[in-house]
Amino acid sequence: MHGNTPPSDWIARYATLVPNGGTVLDVAAGSGRHTRLFRRLGHPVVAIDIDPAGLADLAGDPDVEILRHDLEDGSPWPFAGRLFAGVVVTNYLWRPILPDIVASVAPGGALLYETFAAAAERFGKPGNPDFLLKPGELLEAVQGRLRVVAYEDIEVAMPRPAMVQRIAAVRA
């Protein structure tokens, strides 16, 4: 599936919030659909995932740093003190690192986040509330740190029916 999955419409719509040429962190990168999007847009990308096999074809790109890392194993945030022009997260939630994700946005940079929200369980997976955002949770995560450009907490039909919460926010 390397690169066959199109990028999220939300991420693509707000990708221009990331300063030109700035490095993007793709958290829980999976098959790399957003890593590929930001490379096409001219950004260096750091892609992190517990299983980076879906990124193997990008290993030769000098502007892609691929890290195999379990973000949920209790180890410290691997990017402490490192700032990114863009931080992208989709279909992933691990609350203990949410403050670290927000803190990783550089001045002038953007956070683009989209994942499943409460009530998504009625559509099937994910059904575990540990992996579903509570109402307003992304807003709370950025409050006082980032300026919200766009936010939604809605039911979507595509790519499959789900409840999602998504935010595009920038650091002054």
N, C-alpha and C positions, 0 to 999 in steps of 0.2 A: 504493500500500500504506500510505499515511499512517495509522498507528495501528491497522491491522488485525491486526498480529502481536501476540499476547498477551505480556505480560511473562513473563520467566522465573519459574517457580515458586519457585526458590531466592531470587531477588531479592525477590519479593513476600512470601515467608515471613519474611525478615529485615529488611524495610523499616522495621519499627518500631524497629530499633536506631538509626536516624537520629533525632537529637533533633527534636522538633516544631518546625516552621517554619524549620529550618536549611537553608542552601543546599546543594544536591546537585550534584556534578560528574558528568556522564554522559560517560565517556571512550569515543571511537569510537561515538558515539550512533546512527549508522545511521538507521533510520526513526523513531527516537525513542520506542520502546515503553517504555523506562524513564524517559525525560523525562516522558512522559505519565502514567505511574504516579505519579511523585513530585509532579507538579503536582496530580493528583487528591487526593493526600494532603496538599496544602497547602504544599508546599515550593517555594521559588524554585529554578530549575535553570539551571546552565551546561552547555550541550551542545556538545561539540566533535567535529568529524568532518572528514575530508578532503573529503567531498562532503555538505554539509548539505541537499541537495535534499529529503530525506525529512522534514525539519523545517520546511519552508517554511510550512505552515499554522499553525505556532506563532509565527511572526515577530511577530505583533501582540500577543502576550502580554507585558505589561511585566515579568512574573516569569520569563521565559525569555530567557537570553542565549545566542545561537547564534554559535559561532565556527567559521569555516572555517580549518582548519590541518592541515598534514601533520605528524603526530607522528613520522614516520620519516625526515624530511629532514636530521636532524643539528642542527637549530636547538635552542636551549635550551628546556627545559620552559616552556610559556607561563604557568604558574601559580606560578612561583618566589615563595616568601614568602606565598602565598595559601593559606588553610586552608578546608576544607569540612566541614560537618556529616556529609556522606555522600559517598563516592566509589564509583561503580558502574562496573564493567567487565564486559562479557560478550562472548564469542566474539572476543576480541582479545588478542594478546600481542605486545608489542615490548619485549624485555628491557631495552634501554638506559634506558627510562623507568620501569621497575618500581619502583626506589627512590624516584623522584619521586612516583609515584602513592601509595605508602605514606606518604611524608612530607607529603602534602597533606591527610591526615586530621586534623581539628582535635581538640583535647582534648575527650573526651566523644563524639566522632564515630565513624563506622563505615565500614569498607571492606567492600563486597560485590562479590566477584569470582567469575566463573565462565567457564571457557574450556576448550578442548580439551586433552587430556593425551596423553602418550605411549601408543602402541598405537592411537590414533584412526585412524591411517593404514590400518588393516585395514578400516575402514568407508568408505574413499574420502577425500574432502577434509575437512580439510586433511591432507596427507600429508607436508609439509615439516617436519622436526623443529625448524626455527627457530620454528615457530608452535605447537608442542606443548609443554606444560609437562612437565618431568621429574618423576619421583616426588618428592613432598614439596616441590616448588619454591615453592608459595605459602606453605607453612608457614615455609620458610627466609626468604622475603621479609619476613615480619612478625615473625620471632623477635626478641624483645627490644624491640620497638617497639609492638606491638599485642597485646591479649589475644584469643586465639581463642575464639569462641563456638561455632562449628560448622565442620567441615571434612569434605570427602568427596573421594575419588579413586576414581571408580566408572565402571562401564559403565551407560549409560542407554539406554532404548528410545525415549523421546519427547523432543523432537519428531521425532528420527530416531536410529537407533542410533549411539552415539558413546562415546568415553571422555572423561570430563570431570573436572576438578579444580575445586573451589569452596570458597570460604572466606567466613565472616562473622566479622569481627574488629573490636574497638573499641579506641580509645586512652583510657587512664585519664585 
